[in-house]
């Protein structure tokens, strides 16, 4: 599946703005959107602290919203854009939702479950394969996270 990298960058900028919103609320700055037929159908940003919910990662929030918008838990032909490589919880949800394509910004060497700490996008025990691209606006996404954690220390 060919996708114009400029389109991926434009959608990632949208997700990046949501990550900045999370940061303004004192949350880890991660943002996510779900795109279907060239239209954003769902968005999310980390709200774990605000909602007192350990599952309220940006991806999960966006998945829940997309499920309601499409009235289906199987999301299929959509692209999920997220500013940080998803964790194991989020990759499980992404797989169960049958997300077609995943695009992320910053790689997460310690907890990333797409291609770093785990490689769940290609795991043989999962019955769904996710096409993915990493490193879209990597510098901006990584810098936002690095600066956030630096300020908190």
N, C-alpha and C positions, 0 to 999 in steps of 0.2 A: 504494500500500500504506500504510494507516494504522497507525501504531504509537503507543501511549500514551507520551508523553514521560517519564512517571514510571517506566515500565519501562526505558526507555533509561538514565535516570539511575541506577537501581538496578544495572543491569548494568555501567555505567561505574564505579560505586563499587567493584565487584569488581575490574575492570581496574586501577583506581587503587591498590588495595591491593597488587596484583602489581607495579606500578611502584615503590611504596615498598619492596618486597622487593628489586627490582633495585638501588635506591639503597643499601640496607643492604649489598649485596654489592659496592659500588663501581662499579656499572654505571650508564649513563645511564638515568634512571628512566622507562621506558616499559613498560606492561603491556598484555596483550591476552587476550581470551577469545573463544571461538566458541560460539554458542548455537544449538541446534536444538530445535524443539518445546518452547520455554520451559525448556530444560535446558542447562546448561553442559557441553559435550562435550570442550572443550580449553582449556588456558590456557598462557600463555607470558609471559616477561619477558625483557628484554635480558640476554643471557649471552655477548656477544661477547668480552669480556675473559677471563672464566672458561674458556670453551671454546676460546679462540684461534681463533675462527671469525667472519670478517667478515659471514657471512650469518645469524648467530644473533640477528637482531632479534626482538622480541617477537611480531610478526605471523608470521614464518617458523616460529618455534618452535611457536606455536599451530596453524598450518596443518599442520605435520608430525604433530602429535599428533592433530588431527582426522582426517587422512587415515587414520591407523592405526585410530582408533576406528571410523570408518565403512567401513574396508577399501575405500577408493576415493579416487583422487586428485581426482575431481570432487566438490566438496562441496555445490554447488547451494543448496538451500533452507536456508541458515544465515545468521546475522548475525554479523559480526566486529566486536567492540568493541575499540578501541585508544585509548590516552590521548593519542597524538600523530598528526597527519596523516601517513599513510604516505609513505615515500620511493619513488623510482622502482623500486628492486629489489622492494620489498614490493608495490607496485601491480601489477607484472608477475606476481608469484606469485598475488596475489588474483584477477587476471583469469584466469589459467590454471586456477585452482582453481574458477572459475565461482561465486565467492561472490555471493550474491544481494543482500546488503545490508551496507553498511559504516557504522559509527558511530564518529566519533572526537571526542576532546576538544579539545586545543590545535591551532590552526592553525600551520603551519610555513611562514612567508613565504619562507624561503631555499631549503628543500629539499622542501617538500610537493609531492607528485605527484598529489594529488586535484584541487586547484583553485587552487594557488598557483604555484610555480615551473613546474610542468607541470599539465595538466588531463587526466590519463590516464583518469579515470572516464568521460569523454565522448569519448575519442579515436576518430576515425573509422576508424583502421587496426586497432583491436582488434575482434574479433568478439563480444565480450561486454560488455554494459552493466551497470554496477554502480549500484544505487540507493544514495545516500549522504546522511548528515546529519553536519554538523560543528558543533563548539562545545558539545557536551554536557559539562557541568561544566568548561567552558573555563577559568574562573578558577583552579580548583583544580589542573587539569592543567598549565596554564601556570606557575603559581606554583611547583609542585614542580620543574619543569625549570629555571626561572629561578634558584631558590634553590640547586639542585644546582650549576649552572655558576658561580654567584657564589661559592660556597664553594671551588670548585676554582681560582679565579684568585688 
